Amino acid sequence: MYIFDENDIYFRNPGGAIEVSGDLTLQLKLKRGEASNPRVCVYPDGGETEEIPLNYVEAVGNFDVFSITLGFETAALYWYNFLIDTADRGQIAIPEHVGGGYQITAYNPENAKPDWIQGGMIYHIFVDRFRSDGKLRPRQGAIQRQDWGGCPYFLPDEKGIVRNNDFFGGDLYGIIEKLDYLEDLGVTCIYLSPVFEADSNHKYDTGNYMKVDAAFGGDEALEELCKKAGEHGIKVILDGVFNHVGSDSVYFNKLGNYDSVGAYKNRNSPYYDWFYWINDEKYESWWGIELLPTLNKQSESYKEFLCGKDGVLAHWMRRGVSGWRLDVVDEIPDILLDPMCQAMRRENENVFIAGEVWEDASHKIAYSVRRRYFLGGQLTSVTNYPLKNAIIAFAKDGDAYALADTVAALCRNYPKYVLDSLMSIIGTHDTMRILTVLGGADFPEGKLAMSHFRLTESQLELAKKRLRLASSLQFTLPGVPCVYYGDEVGMEGCIDPFNRRCYPWGEEDTELLEWYKKLSEIRKQNSAFKDGEYKLIEARDGFFAFTRGEGTERVLVAVNTSDSDRQVNIEGFYTDLMSGSKIHTPTIKPKEVGFYKC
């Protein structure tokens, strides 16, 4: 009756997001005698629907082809569907499923930067657990661990609170000592877990935004890291936690540990309107955790503190920081996110601004508000959890269809500059270690059991095979691979804090490490992985193949999770990037991956 495929350039051109003032051409095929009178209904997000007739183009076999070219003058999300008249069913809508509607992202290309992140590799470091320079920097209330690699404390104290106050001594100077290692791995950007002064080892309970925690080496250590990393071709981005602070902070000072007029129980505090008060003692906190009072993003003084000429963002960027990963960005409303992004770009127009988002960020609704992260002036990237989930499902279960659908949706919905800058994760500090996930084990219940959990020898071998496949996709699909420290050497671990153990210096899985280095080398030597076009070749029955780039810069990637040999039957000769041999018809063995220069 009709043919339309939103992933086919014949039916939708261009296939991805479009710039404001750009045109989008849609084509629809109707079977002659069965359907007629095609119209497209276009409705801007929250706006009025416009119904427009399609124009007849030509006859192709038993089908008539109709077309329409649409223009978009305002940056916004738009939705569209088709209406047709049929002989036997009357008027029907395309798509026919409930809630149907295809998405168009029309964006302002201003601030469509930075391009320095594209084609590179991000390395995510949880500072206390990566590397110590051997110097003890004790802080009040902290438990200084002497057993590097030991199990992090996870039990609550006598008040039922998990303090996260045990420190293994990882610091910024320790990272500096390992810059050669990171450069050799292919890292071009270090993403640090929060570094500002705070009680906890994770530092998401900020105590002072204007100080790097002394346990990590202080302000001087961060400035030196940025400088020394730059000499290795590596930039540094920080985790910006601007939705909440610690109750033990300069701004709240619930425990009286700071020489400041904190907001707790003090309406005369300059920080009082930074928080949401229920009464003089009760306040709103992040997810009900009283250690983390929620910040009032409507506060003008808080906005000035972050975004002003000498505010937090400017202060650290002037000291060498090249970008930010914004924690829980969906809880930061546009009234604050806009000036934050403007403040960053005032310091450096090439700043990398990534948001923590767990869904498709192009149409994200948070607290009943549609977010406009990519429409212009805000984010340049997000944490790519949709791709993470699809890669894991493919590596474990061979679900090639879900992977193909996920990548297609990202290519359709995200502006190209965002697509090529996505933080392509398969593991983070908030999720189980990827090797643990891929082992096929039944995970224990309760943190005590989790603290002792390890994969068996056979599970570990299976996990490593799957990780080779998953990491291959992470490094070659659109986006920038973001490797969680230690994943490249086989670290295991269930949920927090067992996914935050110390890096196992001297006990690395060197075979796995060499695999990651090879992936990085292939990525670096082929510009197709920087911003090359993605084209799906095949996705079925545990097999996934695609190309990146065009012409002589075209690379074929094929991943086989099935139990039989698979071939890619497309024209041309190829160079196997692993062996250097010339191949006409690539054959990919079971549980293997192939990279071929076209």
C-alpha positions in Angstrom: 0.0 0.0 0.0 2.8 2.5 0.8 6.6 2.5 1.3 8.4 4.9 3.6 11.7 4.4 5.5 13.0 7.2 7.6 16.4 5.7 7.6 16.7 5.7 3.8 18.1 8.8 2.1 15.7 8.2 -0.8 12.7 8.8 1.4 14.2 11.4 3.8 17.0 13.7 2.7 19.1 14.7 4.6 18.8 11.8 6.9 19.9 13.5 10.1 19.2 16.7 12.0 19.0 19.8 9.8 20.4 23.3 10.3 17.9 26.1 10.6 17.0 27.5 7.2 17.9 24.2 5.7 15.5 22.1 3.6 14.2 18.6 4.2 12.8 16.5 1.3 10.4 13.7 2.0 9.3 11.1 -0.5 6.5 8.6 -0.2 5.6 5.6 -2.5 1.9 4.7 -2.8 0.7 1.6 -4.6 -1.4 2.6 -7.5 -5.1 1.9 -7.1 -4.8 1.2 -3.3 -3.9 4.6 -1.9 -4.1 8.2 -2.9 -4.2 11.9 -1.8 -1.0 11.9 0.4 -0.5 14.8 2.9 2.1 15.4 5.4 1.2 16.8 8.8 4.0 18.9 10.4 3.7 20.0 14.0 6.4 21.9 15.9 6.8 20.8 19.5 4.0 22.3 21.4 2.7 24.2 18.2 -0.1 24.0 15.7 -0.3 21.2 13.1 0.0 22.2 9.4 -1.3 19.8 6.8 0.4 20.0 3.4 -0.4 18.0 0.2 2.5 16.1 -1.4 3.4 16.6 -5.1 3.3 13.8 -7.6 6.8 13.0 -9.0 6.7 9.9 -11.1 5.5 6.4 -11.6 7.9 3.5 -10.5 6.4 0.1 -11.4 3.1 -0.3 -9.6 3.9 2.7 -7.3 3.4 6.4 -7.6 6.1 8.6 -6.0 5.1 11.8 -4.2 7.4 14.4 -2.6 7.5 17.5 -0.5 10.3 19.8 0.5 10.0 21.5 3.9 11.8 24.4 5.3 12.4 25.2 9.0 13.2 28.8 10.1 13.2 28.2 13.9 15.4 25.9 15.9 13.0 23.4 17.5 11.9 19.8 17.5 9.3 19.1 14.8 7.2 16.0 14.3 5.5 14.7 11.1 3.4 11.9 9.8 1.6 11.2 6.6 -2.1 10.9 5.9 -3.4 8.8 2.9 -6.8 7.8 1.6 -7.3 4.1 1.0 -9.9 2.2 -0.9 -10.7 -0.3 1.8 -9.7 1.3 5.1 -10.5 4.9 4.6 -8.0 7.5 5.8 -4.9 6.1 7.6 -1.9 7.7 9.2 1.8 6.8 8.6 3.2 5.6 10.9 0.2 3.5 11.9 1.3 2.6 15.4 -0.2 4.5 18.4 1.6 7.8 19.2 3.2 7.7 15.8 5.2 10.6 14.5 8.7 11.0 13.0 11.1 13.4 14.6 13.0 16.3 12.9 15.7 18.1 14.9 16.2 21.6 13.4 19.1 23.3 15.1 21.2 26.5 15.1 24.7 25.5 14.1 26.2 28.4 16.1 28.6 27.0 18.8 28.8 23.7 16.9 32.2 22.9 18.5 34.6 21.6 19.5 36.1 19.5 16.8 39.3 18.7 18.9 37.4 15.9 20.7 36.3 14.2 17.5 38.5 11.2 16.4 40.1 11.0 19.9 39.7 9.0 23.0 38.4 10.0 26.5 39.8 8.3 29.6 37.5 8.5 32.7 39.5 8.6 36.0 38.1 8.2 39.5 40.9 10.2 41.1 41.4 8.4 44.4 41.7 5.0 42.8 43.9 5.5 39.8 47.4 6.3 40.9 49.1 7.7 44.1 52.3 9.7 44.0 53.1 8.1 47.3 52.7 11.2 49.5 50.1 11.1 52.3 47.8 14.2 52.5 45.5 13.2 55.4 42.3 15.3 56.0 40.2 15.5 59.1 37.6 12.7 59.3 39.2 10.6 56.5 40.3 7.0 56.8 43.7 6.7 55.1 44.0 3.2 53.6 47.4 1.6 53.2 46.2 -1.4 51.2 46.1 -0.2 47.6 43.7 -2.5 45.8 41.8 -3.5 48.9 38.0 -3.6 49.0 36.4 -0.1 49.4 34.4 0.3 52.6 30.7 -0.1 51.9 29.0 -0.7 55.3 27.0 2.1 57.0 28.2 3.6 60.2 26.3 3.6 63.6 24.0 6.3 62.2 23.2 4.2 59.1 25.2 6.4 56.8 27.7 5.1 54.2 30.3 7.8 54.6 32.5 7.0 51.6 35.4 8.5 53.6 38.1 5.9 53.0 40.9 7.1 50.8 43.5 5.0 49.0 45.7 8.0 48.1 45.1 8.5 44.4 45.8 12.0 43.4 46.5 14.3 40.4 50.2 14.1 40.7 49.8 10.3 40.4 48.0 10.9 37.1 50.9 13.1 35.9 53.2 10.2 36.6 51.2 8.1 34.2 50.8 10.5 31.3 53.2 8.4 29.2 50.9 5.4 29.8 47.8 7.4 28.8 49.4 8.8 25.7 50.6 5.3 24.7 47.0 4.0 25.1 45.9 6.7 22.7 44.1 9.0 25.2 43.5 12.5 23.9 41.2 13.7 26.8 41.2 12.9 30.5 37.8 13.2 32.2 38.3 13.5 36.0 35.7 12.6 38.6 35.0 15.6 40.8 38.2 17.2 42.2 36.9 20.0 44.4 37.2 20.0 48.1 34.8 17.6 49.7 34.5 15.1 52.6 33.9 12.0 50.4 36.3 10.0 48.2 33.9 10.5 45.3 33.6 14.3 45.8 30.0 14.7 44.6 29.3 16.4 47.9 31.2 19.6 47.0 32.6 21.6 50.0 34.3 24.4 48.1 34.0 25.0 44.3 37.0 27.3 44.4 39.5 24.7 45.8 40.9 21.5 44.5 40.9 19.0 47.4 44.2 18.9 49.2 44.1 15.1 49.2 44.3 15.3 45.4 47.2 17.8 45.5 45.4 21.1 45.6 45.0 23.8 43.0 48.6 23.6 41.9 48.3 19.9 41.0 45.3 20.5 38.7 47.1 23.3 36.9 50.2 21.2 36.5 48.2 18.3 35.2 46.5 20.5 32.6 49.9 21.8 31.5 51.8 18.5 31.5 48.9 16.7 29.8 48.9 19.3 27.1 52.5 18.5 26.4 51.3 14.9 25.6 48.5 16.1 23.4 45.9 15.4 26.1 43.3 17.8 27.3 41.5 17.7 30.7 37.8 18.1 31.5 36.2 18.2 34.9 33.0 16.8 36.4 30.8 19.8 37.1 28.5 19.0 40.0 26.2 22.1 40.1 22.9 20.6 41.2 23.8 20.0 44.8 26.6 20.5 47.3 27.7 18.9 50.5 25.9 19.7 53.8 29.5 20.1 55.1 30.4 22.9 52.8 31.3 26.6 52.7 27.8 27.3 51.5 25.7 25.2 53.9 28.1 24.6 56.8 25.7 22.3 58.7 28.5 20.9 60.8 30.3 24.2 61.5 33.6 23.0 60.0 34.0 26.0 57.8 34.8 29.6 58.7 31.8 30.9 56.8 28.2 32.0 57.4 26.6 28.9 56.0 22.9 28.8 55.1 21.9 26.1 57.6 19.8 27.6 60.4 20.9 31.1 59.3 18.6 33.3 57.2 21.2 36.0 57.1 23.7 33.8 55.2 24.6 35.1 51.8 23.9 31.6 50.6 20.5 31.2 52.1 18.6 31.6 48.9 20.8 29.0 47.2 18.7 26.3 48.8 15.1 25.1 49.1 13.9 25.4 52.6 10.9 23.5 54.1 11.5 25.1 57.5 14.6 26.5 59.3 16.1 23.1 59.7 14.6 21.0 56.9 15.6 21.4 53.3 15.3 19.7 49.9 18.1 17.3 49.1 19.1 15.3 46.1 17.1 12.0 46.1 16.4 12.6 49.8 20.1 12.3 50.8 20.5 14.9 53.6 24.3 15.0 52.9 23.5 16.6 49.5 21.3 19.7 49.8 19.8 20.6 46.5 20.9 24.0 45.0 18.3 26.6 43.9 19.1 27.1 40.2 16.8 30.1 40.2 19.0 32.1 42.6 20.6 35.1 40.9 23.6 35.1 43.3 24.2 31.4 42.7 24.1 32.0 38.9 26.6 34.8 39.3 28.8 32.7 41.4 29.0 30.0 38.7 28.8 32.2 35.6 30.1 35.6 36.5 33.3 37.1 35.0 35.4 35.6 37.8 33.0 32.8 38.6 33.7 29.1 39.1 33.6 28.2 35.4 35.9 31.0 34.3 38.2 30.4 37.2 39.1 26.8 36.3 39.1 27.3 32.6 41.7 30.0 33.0 43.8 27.4 34.8 43.8 25.0 31.9 40.5 23.1 31.9 39.2 22.4 28.4 35.7 21.3 29.2 33.1 20.0 31.6 30.9 16.9 32.0 27.8 18.3 33.7 26.4 15.9 36.4 22.6 15.3 36.3 22.2 18.0 33.7 18.5 17.2 33.4 18.1 18.8 36.9 19.7 22.1 35.7 17.0 24.2 34.0 17.6 26.3 31.0 17.6 29.5 33.1 20.9 28.4 34.5 22.2 26.1 31.8 22.1 28.8 29.2 24.4 31.3 31.1 26.6 28.4 32.2 27.3 27.5 28.6 27.7 31.2 27.7 30.3 31.6 30.5 32.3 28.6 29.3 32.3 29.8 25.7 33.4 33.3 26.8 36.6 31.7 28.1 37.1 29.3 25.2 34.8 29.0 22.1 36.1 25.4 21.6 35.0 24.2 25.1 33.7 20.7 25.3 30.3 20.6 27.2 28.9 17.2 27.8 25.8 16.4 29.9 25.0 13.3 31.8 21.8 12.0 30.1 20.7 8.4 30.2 18.2 8.6 27.4 17.9 10.0 23.8 18.9 13.5 24.7 17.4 15.1 21.5 13.8 14.8 22.8 14.5 14.5 26.6 11.7 15.7 28.9 12.8 16.4 32.4 10.4 17.6 35.1 7.7 18.1 32.4 9.9 20.4 30.3 11.3 19.5 26.9 15.0 20.1 26.9 16.8 21.8 24.1 20.3 20.6 24.6 21.2 20.5 20.9 19.1 23.2 19.3 21.9 25.8 19.7 24.0 27.4 22.4 24.0 24.6 25.0 25.6 21.1 25.0 28.1 19.7 22.5 27.8 16.1 23.8 26.1 13.8 26.2 26.9 10.4 27.9 25.7 7.9 25.3 23.8 5.4 27.5 21.4 4.3 24.7 24.4 3.1 22.6 26.0 1.5 25.7 22.9 -0.6 26.3 22.5 -1.6 22.7 26.2 -2.6 22.5 25.9 -4.8 25.6 22.7 -6.4 24.3 24.5 -7.3 21.1 27.7 -8.5 22.7 25.7 -10.7 25.1 22.7 -11.8 23.1 23.5 -11.0 19.5 20.7 -8.5 19.2 21.8 -6.8 16.0 18.4 -5.4 15.3 18.2 -3.3 18.5 21.8 -2.1 17.8 20.9 -1.0 14.3 17.8 0.8 15.5 19.7 2.6 18.2 22.5 3.8 15.9 19.9 4.9 13.3 17.9 6.9 15.8 21.1 8.7 17.0 22.1 9.5 13.4 18.6 10.8 12.7 18.0 12.8 15.8 21.4 14.3 16.8 23.1 17.1 14.9 26.3 15.8 13.2 28.6 17.8 15.5 27.0 16.2 18.5 27.0 12.7 17.0 30.7 12.8 16.3 31.4 14.1 19.9 29.3 11.7 21.9 30.8 10.2 25.0 30.6 6.6 23.9 30.6 4.6 27.1 30.2 0.9 27.9 31.1 1.3 31.6 31.1 4.2 34.1 31.5 4.9 37.8 27.7 4.5 38.0 27.4 1.0 36.4 28.9 -2.4 36.9 32.3 -3.0 35.4 31.8 -3.9 31.8 33.8 -7.2 32.1 31.5 -8.2 35.0 28.4 -7.4 33.0 29.6 -9.5 30.0 30.6 -12.6 32.0 27.1 -14.2 31.9 27.1 -14.7 35.7 24.2 -14.6 38.1 24.9 -11.5 40.2 24.7 -11.9 44.0 22.3 -9.9 46.1 23.6 -7.7 48.9 26.8 -5.7 49.0 28.5 -8.1 51.3 28.2 -10.8 48.7 29.1 -8.4 45.9 32.3 -7.4 47.7 33.6 -11.0 47.2 32.2 -11.6 43.8 34.5 -12.6 40.9 33.9 -14.2 37.6 34.9 -17.9 37.3 37.7 -18.7 34.9 35.2 -19.8 32.2 33.1 -16.7 32.8 36.1 -14.5 32.6 37.2 -16.0 29.3 33.7 -15.5 27.8 33.6 -11.9 29.2 36.9 -11.0 27.5 35.8 -12.4 24.2 32.6 -10.3 24.4 34.6 -7.2 25.6 36.7 -7.4 22.4 33.5 -7.2 20.4 31.9 -4.5 22.5 35.0 -2.3 22.6 35.3 -2.6 18.8 31.9 -1.1 18.4 32.6 1.5 21.0 35.7 2.7 19.1 34.3 2.6 15.6 30.6 3.7 15.7 29.9 7.4 15.6 31.1 9.2 18.8 34.2 9.3 20.9 35.1 6.2 23.0 35.1 7.0 26.7 37.0 4.3 28.6 36.5 3.9 32.3 39.9 3.6 34.0 40.9 -0.1 34.3 38.4 -1.5 31.8 41.3 -1.8 29.4 43.2 -4.1 31.8 40.3 -6.3 32.9 39.1 -4.8 36.1 36.0 -6.4 37.6 33.3 -5.2 40.0 29.6 -5.0 40.7 27.9 -1.8 41.6 29.4 1.2 43.6 31.7 1.0 45.3 33.0 -2.3 43.9 33.3 -0.7 40.4 35.6 1.9 41.9 38.5 -0.3 43.1 42.1 0.8 42.6 43.8 0.4 39.3 45.9 -2.8 39.5 49.3 -1.5 38.6 51.6 -4.5 37.9 48.7 -6.9 37.6 47.2 -5.8 34.4 45.7 -8.1 31.8 48.4 -7.2 29.2 46.6 -9.1 26.4 43.5 -7.0 26.8 45.6 -3.9 27.1 47.2 -4.6 23.8 43.8 -5.0 22.2 42.7 -1.6 23.4 46.0 -0.1 22.1 45.3 -1.7 18.7 41.8 -0.3 18.6 43.2 3.2 19.4 45.8 2.9 16.7 43.2 1.9 14.1 41.0 4.7 15.2 43.8 7.3 15.0 45.1 6.1 11.6 41.7 6.3 9.9 40.1 9.7 9.7 36.8 8.0 8.8 36.3 7.4 12.6 36.6 11.1 13.3 33.5 12.3 11.4 32.9 9.8 8.6 29.4 9.0 7.5 27.9 5.8 9.0 26.2 3.3 6.7 24.6 0.1 7.9 25.6 -2.9 5.7 24.0 -5.8 7.6 22.3 -6.4 10.9 20.8 -9.9 11.6 21.3 -13.1 13.6 24.2 -12.0 15.7 26.0 -10.2 12.9 26.5 -6.5 12.5 28.5 -4.8 9.7 28.8 -1.1 8.7 31.1 1.4 7.0 32.4 4.7 8.1 33.6 7.4 5.7 33.5 7.6 1.9 35.8 6.8 -1.0 39.4 6.0 -0.1 38.7 6.9 3.5 36.0 4.3 3.9 36.4 1.5 6.5 34.3 -1.6 6.9 33.7 -2.9 10.4 32.1 -6.3 10.9 31.3 -7.9 14.3 30.2 -11.6 14.6 28.7 -12.8 17.8 27.2 -15.9 16.2 28.7 -19.5 16.1 29.4 -19.6 12.4 31.6 -17.9 9.8 30.0 -14.8 8.3 30.9 -13.0 5.0 30.3 -9.5 3.9 29.4 -9.6 0.2 30.1 -6.1 -1.1 32.1 -5.0 -4.1 35.8 -4.2 -4.0 39.1 -5.2 -2.4 40.0 -4.5 1.2 43.0 -4.2 3.4 42.7 -6.1 6.7 43.7 -3.5 9.2 44.8 -6.2 11.7 47.0 -8.2 9.4 47.7 -5.9 6.5 46.6 -8.6 4.0 44.5 -7.9 0.9 41.0 -9.4 0.9 38.2 -9.6 -1.6 35.4 -11.1 0.5 35.9 -10.6 4.2 35.1 -13.6 6.3 34.6 -13.0 10.0 35.0 -16.0 12.3 32.7 -16.7 15.3 33.1 -14.3 18.2 35.5 -12.2 16.1 35.7 -8.7 14.6 37.1 -7.4 11.4 38.4 -4.0 10.3 38.9 -3.5 6.6 40.1 -0.4 4.6 38.1 -0.2 1.4 
